[in-house]
Amino acid sequence: MKLPASIASIALACLLAACNNTAQPEVASEEARVADTAVAQQEQKQDTTLQPVVELILRATGDTPEDMAFDQDTLEVEKDAFIKLSLVNEGTGMTMIHNFVLVTGGKYKEAAITGENLGATENYIPKSNYVVASTPLALPGQTVIQEFNAPPPGTYDFVCTYPEHWPRMHGKLIVK
């Protein structure tokens, strides 16, 4: 009779050993280590492909309609750049309110006239597919910042669409 009791004891010991979870954490921690390594490698790969950030500062100068202007008429960036544009309004007169509207080439006059007709409630910015990026209005002495991805390579126009500013306040953005 001792043999069946011994077999039962051995079977019970084997069953308990098989159900023991002590080996499970090692497998789980090994899987976690492999997963962590894979994530770290993926993050490392992503870090090497970050977009270049281009900071552009465009100043709106002048206090009269005759002398208001952007301080630059041409801006250049590389393709795939992430652009951080700061529009600095150096004007002090109450009519020296400005914005920056980037449009596809040849559309700056259309954007300005359409923007004027929309009025202040729309920030003088047309809702059109030719508008690539825009800033909110910058009051006198104010700086506004707009971040956007560079459009595909080509030449684009930028313009201030505040009423009657566009003839003197426009330029080109060249994406190389």
C-alpha positions as a Markdown table, in Angstrom:
| # | Residue | x | y | z |
|---|---|---|---|---|
| 1 | Met | 0.0 | 0.0 | 0.0 |
| 2 | Lys | 2.9 | 2.3 | 0.4 |
| 3 | Leu | 3.6 | 2.2 | -3.3 |
| 4 | Pro | 0.3 | 3.9 | -4.3 |
| 5 | Ala | 0.8 | 6.5 | -1.5 |
| 6 | Ser | 4.3 | 7.2 | -2.8 |
| 7 | Ile | 3.1 | 7.5 | -6.3 |
| 8 | Ala | 0.3 | 9.8 | -5.2 |
| 9 | Ser | 2.9 | 11.9 | -3.3 |
| 10 | Ile | 5.2 | 12.1 | -6.3 |
| 11 | Ala | 2.3 | 12.9 | -8.6 |
| 12 | Leu | 1.2 | 15.7 | -6.2 |
| 13 | Ala | 4.7 | 17.0 | -6.0 |
| 14 | Cys | 5.0 | 17.1 | -9.8 |
| 15 | Leu | 1.6 | 18.7 | -10.1 |
| 16 | Leu | 2.5 | 21.4 | -7.6 |
| 17 | Ala | 5.9 | 22.0 | -9.4 |
| 18 | Ala | 4.2 | 22.3 | -12.7 |
| 19 | Cys | 1.7 | 24.8 | -11.4 |
| 20 | Asn | 4.3 | 26.9 | -9.6 |
| 21 | Asn | 4.6 | 30.4 | -11.1 |
| 22 | Thr | 8.3 | 31.0 | -10.1 |
| 23 | Ala | 9.4 | 30.4 | -13.7 |
| 24 | Gln | 6.7 | 32.7 | -15.2 |
| 25 | Pro | 8.2 | 36.0 | -14.0 |
| 26 | Glu | 11.5 | 35.2 | -15.7 |
| 27 | Val | 9.7 | 34.6 | -19.0 |
| 28 | Ala | 7.6 | 37.7 | -18.5 |
| 29 | Ser | 10.6 | 39.8 | -17.6 |
| 30 | Glu | 12.5 | 38.5 | -20.5 |
| 31 | Glu | 9.6 | 39.4 | -22.8 |
| 32 | Ala | 9.5 | 42.8 | -21.2 |
| 33 | Arg | 13.2 | 43.3 | -21.7 |
| 34 | Val | 13.0 | 42.4 | -25.4 |
| 35 | Ala | 10.0 | 44.7 | -25.8 |
| 36 | Asp | 11.8 | 47.5 | -24.0 |
| 37 | Thr | 14.8 | 47.0 | -26.2 |
| 38 | Ala | 12.7 | 47.1 | -29.3 |
| 39 | Val | 10.9 | 50.3 | -28.2 |
| 40 | Ala | 14.3 | 51.9 | -27.3 |
| 41 | Gln | 15.7 | 51.0 | -30.8 |
| 42 | Gln | 12.6 | 52.4 | -32.4 |
| 43 | Glu | 12.8 | 55.6 | -30.4 |
| 44 | Gln | 16.5 | 55.9 | -31.3 |
| 45 | Lys | 15.6 | 55.5 | -35.0 |
| 46 | Gln | 12.9 | 58.2 | -34.7 |
| 47 | Asp | 15.3 | 60.6 | -33.1 |
| 48 | Thr | 17.7 | 60.4 | -36.1 |
| 49 | Thr | 14.9 | 61.4 | -38.5 |
| 50 | Leu | 13.4 | 64.5 | -36.7 |
| 51 | Gln | 12.5 | 67.4 | -39.0 |
| 52 | Pro | 14.9 | 70.3 | -39.0 |
| 53 | Val | 13.3 | 73.3 | -37.2 |
| 54 | Val | 13.7 | 76.6 | -38.9 |
| 55 | Glu | 13.0 | 79.7 | -36.9 |
| 56 | Leu | 12.0 | 82.7 | -39.0 |
| 57 | Ile | 11.5 | 86.2 | -37.6 |
| 58 | Leu | 9.5 | 88.6 | -39.8 |
| 59 | Arg | 9.2 | 92.1 | -38.6 |
| 60 | Ala | 6.3 | 94.4 | -39.6 |
| 61 | Thr | 7.7 | 97.9 | -39.5 |
| 62 | Gly | 6.4 | 101.4 | -40.0 |
| 63 | Asp | 3.7 | 103.6 | -38.5 |
| 64 | Thr | 2.1 | 105.0 | -41.6 |
| 65 | Pro | 0.7 | 103.5 | -44.7 |
| 66 | Glu | 3.6 | 104.9 | -46.7 |
| 67 | Asp | 6.3 | 103.3 | -44.6 |
| 68 | Met | 4.8 | 100.1 | -43.4 |
| 69 | Ala | 6.5 | 97.0 | -44.7 |
| 70 | Phe | 7.9 | 93.6 | -43.9 |
| 71 | Asp | 11.6 | 93.8 | -43.1 |
| 72 | Gln | 12.3 | 90.9 | -45.6 |
| 73 | Asp | 10.7 | 90.3 | -48.9 |
| 74 | Thr | 12.2 | 86.8 | -49.3 |
| 75 | Leu | 12.3 | 83.9 | -46.8 |
| 76 | Glu | 14.0 | 80.6 | -47.6 |
| 77 | Val | 13.7 | 77.1 | -46.0 |
| 78 | Glu | 14.6 | 73.6 | -46.8 |
| 79 | Lys | 12.0 | 71.0 | -47.8 |
| 80 | Asp | 10.5 | 69.0 | -44.9 |
| 81 | Ala | 11.4 | 71.7 | -42.4 |
| 82 | Phe | 9.2 | 72.5 | -39.4 |
| 83 | Ile | 8.8 | 76.3 | -39.5 |
| 84 | Lys | 8.4 | 78.4 | -36.4 |
| 85 | Leu | 7.5 | 81.8 | -37.7 |
| 86 | Ser | 7.5 | 84.8 | -35.3 |
| 87 | Leu | 5.7 | 87.9 | -36.7 |
| 88 | Val | 6.9 | 90.9 | -34.7 |
| 89 | Asn | 4.7 | 93.9 | -35.1 |
| 90 | Glu | 6.9 | 96.9 | -34.4 |
| 91 | Gly | 4.2 | 99.4 | -35.3 |
| 92 | Thr | 2.7 | 101.7 | -32.7 |
| 93 | Gly | -0.2 | 103.2 | -34.5 |
| 94 | Met | -3.7 | 101.7 | -34.0 |
| 95 | Thr | -4.0 | 101.0 | -37.8 |
| 96 | Met | -0.8 | 99.1 | -37.8 |
| 97 | Ile | -2.4 | 95.7 | -37.3 |
| 98 | His | -0.7 | 92.9 | -39.3 |
| 99 | Asn | -0.8 | 89.2 | -40.1 |
| 100 | Phe | 1.1 | 86.7 | -42.2 |
| 101 | Val | -0.8 | 84.6 | -44.8 |
| 102 | Leu | 1.2 | 82.1 | -46.8 |
| 103 | Val | -0.5 | 81.2 | -50.1 |
| 104 | Thr | 0.4 | 79.2 | -53.2 |
| 105 | Gly | 2.3 | 81.2 | -55.8 |
| 106 | Gly | 0.5 | 84.0 | -57.5 |
| 107 | Lys | -2.4 | 84.1 | -55.1 |
| 108 | Tyr | -1.4 | 86.9 | -52.7 |
| 109 | Lys | -3.6 | 89.6 | -54.3 |
| 110 | Glu | -6.6 | 87.3 | -54.3 |
| 111 | Ala | -6.0 | 86.3 | -50.7 |
| 112 | Ala | -5.7 | 90.0 | -49.7 |
| 113 | Ile | -8.9 | 91.1 | -51.4 |
| 114 | Thr | -10.9 | 88.1 | -50.2 |
| 115 | Gly | -9.5 | 88.6 | -46.7 |
| 116 | Glu | -10.5 | 92.3 | -46.7 |
| 117 | Asn | -14.0 | 91.4 | -47.6 |
| 118 | Leu | -14.2 | 88.8 | -44.8 |
| 119 | Gly | -13.4 | 91.3 | -42.1 |
| 120 | Ala | -12.1 | 91.2 | -38.6 |
| 121 | Thr | -14.3 | 88.3 | -37.5 |
| 122 | Glu | -12.4 | 86.0 | -39.8 |
| 123 | Asn | -9.0 | 87.7 | -39.1 |
| 124 | Tyr | -9.0 | 88.8 | -42.7 |
| 125 | Ile | -7.9 | 85.3 | -43.7 |
| 126 | Pro | -9.7 | 83.5 | -46.6 |
| 127 | Lys | -10.9 | 80.0 | -46.0 |
| 128 | Ser | -9.4 | 78.6 | -49.2 |
| 129 | Asn | -7.3 | 75.7 | -50.3 |
| 130 | Tyr | -4.6 | 78.1 | -51.6 |
| 131 | Val | -3.9 | 79.3 | -48.0 |
| 132 | Val | -1.0 | 77.2 | -46.7 |
| 133 | Ala | -0.5 | 78.8 | -43.3 |
| 134 | Ser | -1.4 | 82.0 | -41.4 |
| 135 | Thr | -1.0 | 83.8 | -38.2 |
| 136 | Pro | -3.6 | 85.5 | -36.1 |
| 137 | Leu | -3.6 | 89.3 | -36.1 |
| 138 | Ala | -0.7 | 91.0 | -34.4 |
| 139 | Leu | -1.7 | 94.2 | -32.7 |
| 140 | Pro | 0.9 | 97.1 | -32.4 |
| 141 | Gly | 3.8 | 96.0 | -30.3 |
| 142 | Gln | 2.7 | 92.4 | -30.3 |
| 143 | Thr | 4.5 | 89.2 | -31.5 |
| 144 | Val | 2.5 | 86.2 | -32.8 |
| 145 | Ile | 4.0 | 82.8 | -33.5 |
| 146 | Gln | 2.8 | 80.2 | -35.9 |
| 147 | Glu | 4.3 | 76.8 | -36.4 |
| 148 | Phe | 3.7 | 74.7 | -39.5 |
| 149 | Asn | 5.4 | 72.2 | -41.9 |
| 150 | Ala | 7.0 | 73.6 | -44.9 |
| 151 | Pro | 5.0 | 73.0 | -48.0 |
| 152 | Pro | 6.5 | 71.0 | -50.9 |
| 153 | Pro | 9.4 | 72.6 | -52.8 |
| 154 | Gly | 8.5 | 75.7 | -54.8 |
| 155 | Thr | 7.9 | 79.4 | -54.5 |
| 156 | Tyr | 5.0 | 80.7 | -52.3 |
| 157 | Asp | 3.7 | 84.2 | -51.6 |
| 158 | Phe | 3.1 | 85.7 | -48.2 |
| 159 | Val | 1.0 | 88.8 | -47.6 |
| 160 | Cys | -0.5 | 90.9 | -44.8 |
| 161 | Thr | -4.3 | 90.7 | -45.5 |
| 162 | Tyr | -5.3 | 93.5 | -43.2 |
| 163 | Pro | -7.2 | 96.1 | -45.3 |
| 164 | Glu | -5.1 | 98.1 | -47.7 |
| 165 | His | -1.8 | 96.6 | -46.4 |
| 166 | Trp | -1.2 | 94.1 | -49.2 |
| 167 | Pro | 0.3 | 96.4 | -51.9 |
| 168 | Arg | 3.3 | 97.2 | -49.6 |
| 169 | Met | 3.4 | 94.1 | -47.4 |
| 170 | His | 4.0 | 90.9 | -49.4 |
| 171 | Gly | 7.0 | 88.7 | -50.3 |
| 172 | Lys | 8.1 | 85.2 | -51.3 |
| 173 | Leu | 8.8 | 82.0 | -49.3 |
| 174 | Ile | 11.1 | 79.7 | -51.2 |
| 175 | Val | 11.1 | 76.1 | -50.3 |
| 176 | Lys | 14.2 | 74.3 | -51.6 |
